[in-house]
Amino acid sequence: MFDIFTILRDNWTLFLVGQYPHGALGGLATTLILASLALLLAFPLGLLMSLARVSPWRWLRYPATVWVYVMRGIPLLMVIFWTYFLVPLIIGHNITGFTTMLCTLVLYQSAYLCEIIRGGIQALPPGQYEASRALGMGYLRTTLWVILPQALYNSLPSLISQFISIIKETSLGYVINVQEITFAANQVNNQLLTKPFQVFFILAITYYVLCYGLTQLANALERRIARKRLGSAEPMPVPTTDN
């Protein structure tokens, strides 16, 4: 136990920010930046594909469906290698490990975000769509202004849970030398050589604390959404008149 505290005391900056400011930014900071950028960039792509998946037009629905099934059916590590070797061939020059991992996560997570948003859309009662069409709104206006805002709000807990998955998936960036927290832990382990359990125990606790906090946030949002649904579902009181 004392070894763990000693390792933390001597290497906390490496775990937190890598070699920065004397070198490249790394550690936990890179993990969070990579995961956040991946979620932000994958979200618009997943949103467009979810709209394609629920659209009445087959020329939109079929390609989006194929993309989702392909991405969800292959390991992330394989996508990392494809991106690592294929992108330089396409653009004509090498890219950094961080960029490779970011592109991989954006492509891979777009399929999962698509299904999360699609589930939020399909979970809404059909009366929402029917009422909007009865008011004269077209399909696109109904989807963008009535259905989509409610679906995204209801999908918030699932989006946070997916962000947790992205944080854990960034650890695979270690295989292409992305200087995230797993890479930093391996650097510490290579320096110490005799305390691998303590080093990777610190790594595991770091992931656990971070993901547990985000899980609690997702649970709190889910309870709030459930209370709001329950409140909106309560019938209005019927006024009574005194004789």
Secondary structure, 3 states (H helix, E strand, C coil): CHHHHHHHHHHHHHHHHECCCCCCECHHHHHHHHHHHHHHHHHHHHHHHHHHHCCCCHHHHHHHHHHHHHHHHCCHHHHHHHHHHHHHHHHCCCCCHHHHHHHHHHHHHHHHHHHHHHHHHHCCCHHHHHHHHHCCCCHHHHHHHHHHHHHHHHCHHHHHHHHHHHHHHHHHHHHHCCCEHHHHHHHHHHHHCCCHHHHHHHHHHHHHHHHHHHHHHHHHHHHHHHHHHHHHHCCCCCCCCCC
